[in-house]
Amino acid sequence: ATVSYYWSGSTRAGALFCNDLPPLREGQTFQVWLTTEDGIYAIGSFQSWDGVGQHYLNLEDVPARPLAIGVSIEDTPDAAEPGDMLLIGDLR
């Protein structure tokens, strides 16, 4: 799988575009996570269509500068902690 992340510092928003994602089992979702010096934050979940997925990220509630972004596969869209990361990228 591959991912591209676009960020606007002036709006504190971004967009995540993924390709070649694996198929999900029924009930599963892709979950986006941000890591900061203070911890890890669930930013939202999304589905994919034919291996392609995208998610708009509003980071107004993230208190510190993100250091990394990741995507995991979760059994519920509101997971409190990430499972195994499918994708992870350094934002420094």
C-alpha positions, 0 to 999 in steps of 0.5 A: 500500500502507498499513501500521500499526505497533504497538509495546510498549516494555515487551516490545520487540515490535511488530506490522506490519499491511499492506494493498493489497500488490502481488502477489509473483512466485513465490519473492519475499517481503516483508522488514521492515527497521529503521533505527537510528543504527548501521545497518539490520537485517533483522527478518523476512519475510512473505507476503501473502494478497489484498494483506494481510500481517502480521508480529510483530517481536521487537526484543530483538536490535536494539541501539538505538532504531529510527528508521525501519521499512521493507518491501521486496520481496526474491527470498529471505527472508534478504536481507542488504541491502534492495532498493527500499523499498515502504513506509517510515515514520519512527518518531521 
